[in-house]
């Protein structure tokens, strides 16, 4: 993500800010211009701003480009629900930043019930536990995932090296875009050649994965052990990692990050992010830069006594899959 500045004093402001910490100017994110603008009484702020759940500008009175995809939100008269929903919305806004930057189709259910994208943010009720997932363009996110302790418990229980709210949003949205961009299109045959046969029985594949675990050599072919469960999950995990890499590299570029040493094709270890990660389809350049930046992130975390920020290895096979995702999101190559 790029850095943003206050439109009044030019101080650096954060993506989530609704006011400048330096001069106090009320600000909002304008997704059409990709910048922060000053907010006045005449500015159509998103309706969810009054709940502290959004700082985006709407194109007209009502909801912004991201919040208009919400189908169900929790009962926000409950203080805990409100706090957790606000946390979910912050992660969702970062997802939408990427979707907009990649110029991916954003269709609401109101515009097209069959092809639209919607979000349900649901709290557990009684003895029923909400499961995060995707079905028919509706992405359900369990409100409990916004609780750091609960999310960490689930991460450890499921043996995952990485589990974040933003990761959930990126992964589940991949399933939606598989339906929109791959299924019933010229990309399907090519996708199967890269990820495998998606007609394999899904429920049985997941059952086998949870019962037996991933193949012993999964790390040579899949970005995560869960990706080995089924081609749909391989696609979704790879899509999520492409967004992880692209957005983090844009942040590094905005900060002027250069790392030495960093391993590249010449055997040296260096990374100078001097290109637009969201614009490039040069996967070799993208992943070479990412090696240096991810090494830096991991070493910084270790210096703070924290787990690795990116505990994954990108093999040649995985890079090939990322290359497919990059081509698909840009839709620049022949179908």
Secondary structure, DSSP 8 states (H G I E B T S, - for coil): ---EE-TTT--EE-TT-SB-TTT--BEEEETTTTEEEE--TTS-BBGGGGGTS--BB-SSSB--TTGGGEEE---TTSHHHHHHHHHHHHHHHHHHHHHHHTT-----TTT-TTT--EEEEE--BTTB----EEETTEEEEEGGGGSHHHHHHHHHHTT-S---HHHHHHHHHHHHHIIIIITTSTTHHHHHHHH--TTS-HHHHHHHHHHH-S-TTGGGT-SSTGGGS-HHHHHHHHHHHHHHHHHHHHHHHHTT-EEEEEE-TTS-EEEE--S-TTT---HHHHHHHHHHHHHHHHHHHHHTT---S------HHHHHHHHHHHHHHHT-S--
